[in-house]
Amino acid sequence: MLLGKYYFQIGNFPESKKCFQQVVNECRKQKNKAILADALNNQATYLFELDPEKEKILKEAQSLYEELGFEEKIIEAKMKLCTIYFWSGKLNVAKKILYQNIAAMRKIGFRQQQFGETTIAYIESVQFNLKNALYYALKSVKTMENTNDYTFADIFYMRLGIMYLMLGHYDDAKNAAEKSMQYGQHIFNSGSWYKSFITATASISMRGKNKEAIDYMNSVTKNYPPTNNFDKMLVAYSYANCYWRLYNYTLAEKYFKETAAYCALLDSPQTVRDVSNSYSTIALFYANRGDLKKTQFYTDKIFELSKKYNKPYNSESLQVSLYKIDSLKGDFKSALAHHKMYKILSDSVLDYAKNRQIEELKIEYETVNKEQKIKLLSKESNLKETALKKSKLLNTVSIWSLVLLLLTIGLLYSRYRLKQQTNTALEIKEKEINQKNINLRHLLDEKEWLLKEIHHRVKNNLQTVISLLNSQSAYLENDMALSAIKNSQHRIHSMSLIHQKLYNSENISTINMPNYIKELVEYLKESFSLGQRIRFDLKIDPLELDVAQAVPLGLILNESITNSIKYAFPTDRTGMIHITLEGTSENRYLLTISDNGIGFDTNMNAKKINSFGLSLIKGLSDDLDAAFSLENQNGTILKIEFSKDFPINQKVK
């Protein structure tokens, strides 16, 4: 079914028809009347109004709904049948169904009967039953107002306006037409909006105010120009009639020709009556001017349309035109017949216009409207009285509120003055604090420069000591003494390197250990002229240490590396020294120095080794409160595990 709808929407009507037929065939196999009825109803919905199969399908659906007792569905199916009869010209059949449907709606309590009522009004007007036409036009508006459903108000007021115009009630026609235009403002280019606009124009023109009608049209069409051929036809037709009544035949003929041009472009059941009406007026225009040929041409157009769409058309203007054609041709019998028909139509309109029942209908409708207006005015009066009481109460509340506001303002001003005084005092304090901060920053800068200078001088002094030791070693011949001096030089250099880094760094309180260890290793490699005989493998975690911790660690590194170089690889033996510094847990670090040399005597343990170097390492480990271990495993492994930022000065105390 969805596929059928899709094909219909894209314009593939044969495929759409085929899909819906398949659905109906499947439903017939199920032998479920309700499902089959709905399938038939849907199938008919997606067929064109004049499709020969549509009526048959809807009648079958209606019959099934009647068997099932589905009242609402019966009304729906009959309304669709009514549409077929309406567009095929079977107006009496359509009208009969509408009367039946309205009665059925009342029976089931369905109040929205205005759509059926306005359609009856149209059919009755076409058949010149003007009393019934006005009755149902008024009734449709009344039903709409009672149900408070103004969705299609523009259509109902449009129909009422046309009925008033036909009956010569021009003021009422204009009022109804303007209401229709007001409700249809958001869809001004729809047929109902422009029809109502033309009705309003005609109601002005028919009162002899043709110039006013032309000005009105100029103003409206400037703001809301017609956008389709139907609306353009209506506008041209209206201009032509106004100029004709002003005896300006040149402009009248110009606009009638324009009307005829747009009429030729309109060819559908929906527009046939309006087009026929335009042709009828044009024919009368040429008949009055004695142009038999053009009169005959446009009356023939009307008969062609009536035959094509099975929609007989009759009007006073058509009968007058035919009367004049026959008179000019000398066919007086036919001319007399058309003249009699003209008199019947004109007299019927005149009689209906003066008919007491018509007036009663108007009075009834106006009475209801007045009652509604009275109720509305009464409601507005009550609302105004309530609003007045509220206003008085509001004034009283406003006065007290003003008093409270003034008190609050006074209080706030007092608080504001107090706050201003406090702010002034705080600003003075802030300036003092800012000045002190500036002074402190200057002092800190000076302190940093002093510390840098101290580190620089300490480094220079240590370099001087190294130089002195180097000079002293030149006069020594004892190997042990020379070795001791060399060891001292290395130890002093490890400390000097720390002070050099502090002096050159922006941060004068901590040492970057990866850089420091790398430079210390490079220094020792050069000092012992190792070349490629002993290689180093460094794995150092990013770590910044305080000077107090960096100096002991530097001395430990110096002693350990020096011992490995001197004792682990005798007789030019090659090897590898591994140095790692890594975090083991939160704020705990492990320094490991290992080599793949000959190791130490396995009969000795770390505690029994009393060399100065190892004693120094153990002492420095104690200063760091570090765990010290020495292992002999494929060489010597020395481990120092310490906590970062351990308070060494406290330990020293």
Protein Blocks (a to p, Z undefined) as FASTA:
>chain_A
ZZmmmmmmnopaklmmmmmmmmmmmmmmnopaklmmmmmmmmmmmpcfklmklmmmmmmm
mmmmmmnopaklmmmmmmmmmmmmmmnopamlmmmmmmmmmmmmmmnopablmlmmmmmm
mmmmmnopaklmmmmmmmmmmmmmmnopaklmmmmmmmmmmmmmmnopaklmmmmmmmmm
mmmmmmmmbmklmmmmmmmmmmmmmnopamlmmmmmmmmmmmmccfbfklmmmmmmmmmm
mmmmnopaklmmmmmmmmmmmmmmpccfklmmmmmmmmmmmmmmmmmnopaklmmmmmmm
mmmmmmmnopacddfklmmmmmmmmmmnopaklmmmmmmmmmmmmmmmmmmmmpmklmmm
mmmmmmmmmmmmmmmmmmmmmmmmmmmmmmmmmmmmmmmmmmmmmmmmmmmmmmmmmmmm
mmmmmmmmmmmmmmmmmmmmmmmmmmmmmmmmmmmmmmmmmmmmmmmmmmmmmmpcbfkl
mmmmmmmmmmmmmmmmmmmmmmmpmblkbccfklmmmmmmmmmmmmnonmjmbccddddd
dddddfklmmmmmmmmmmmmmmmmmmmmgghiacddddddddfbghiacdddddfbebpa
fkbcfklpccfklmmmmmmmmmnopacddddeeiadddddddehiafklmmZZ
